[in-house]
Amino acid sequence: MLYTRLTDCIECASIPALLNDINCKLTDLANDQYNNIVFSLNNYISGELVNDLLNYKQILTYKSCNPDYAMPFSVQMIASRVIVLIHK
């Protein structure tokens, strides 16, 4: 039987990689919204998801410039939440 294996990917929790993942997800959502408008597809696009991703992008951008920004929250804690949002 096959089992999933959880690993701690060090590169996945880096700030540039997370920002790239957020940008890719936002691009996909924007393309879906564009197709909804142009082709009248009526697919659901979560505005809350877009807002959350933009907020985490801002937090990660600030944290990349100043490591002391949002000190109680580590990059790994933020990365876990971002990964959950990306795969929603």
C-alpha positions in Angstrom: 0.0 0.0 0.0 1.2 3.5 -0.8 1.6 6.0 2.0 2.1 9.7 1.8 5.3 11.0 3.1 5.6 14.4 4.7 8.9 16.1 4.5 10.2 19.5 5.7 11.1 21.3 2.5 13.6 24.0 3.4 13.3 25.7 0.0 9.5 25.8 0.2 9.6 27.9 3.4 11.9 30.6 1.9 10.3 34.0 1.4 11.1 34.3 -2.3 9.6 30.9 -3.0 6.5 31.8 -1.0 6.1 35.1 -2.8 6.4 33.3 -6.2 3.8 30.7 -5.2 1.4 33.5 -4.1 2.0 35.4 -7.4 1.2 32.2 -9.3 -2.0 31.6 -7.4 -3.1 35.2 -7.8 -2.4 34.9 -11.5 -4.5 31.8 -11.8 -7.4 33.5 -9.9 -7.1 36.6 -12.1 -7.3 34.5 -15.3 -10.3 32.6 -13.9 -12.0 35.9 -13.1 -11.2 37.3 -16.6 -12.7 34.2 -18.2 -15.8 34.5 -16.0 -16.3 38.1 -17.3 -15.5 37.5 -21.0 -17.2 34.1 -21.4 -19.9 34.4 -18.8 -18.8 31.2 -17.1 -20.2 32.0 -13.7 -17.4 30.2 -11.8 -17.0 31.1 -8.2 -13.9 33.1 -7.3 -13.3 33.7 -3.6 -12.7 37.3 -2.8 -11.7 36.4 0.7 -8.9 34.1 -0.7 -7.6 36.8 -2.9 -7.6 39.3 0.0 -5.8 36.8 2.3 -3.2 36.1 -0.3 -2.5 39.8 -0.8 -2.2 40.3 2.9 0.3 37.5 3.3 2.2 38.8 0.3 2.5 42.2 2.0 3.6 40.5 5.3 6.2 38.4 3.6 7.5 41.4 1.6 7.9 43.4 4.8 9.5 40.4 6.6 12.1 40.0 3.8 13.2 43.6 4.3 13.0 43.6 8.1 13.4 40.2 9.9 12.1 41.7 13.1 8.7 42.5 11.5 5.9 40.4 13.0 8.5 38.9 15.4 6.1 36.4 17.2 5.4 34.7 13.8 8.2 32.8 12.1 8.4 32.3 8.4 7.5 28.7 8.8 4.3 29.6 10.6 3.4 32.0 7.8 4.4 29.5 5.2 2.1 26.8 6.6 -0.9 29.2 6.3 0.1 30.3 2.8 0.5 26.8 1.6 -3.0 26.0 2.9 -4.4 29.0 1.1 -2.6 28.2 -2.2 -4.1 24.7 -2.3 -7.7 25.8 -1.5 
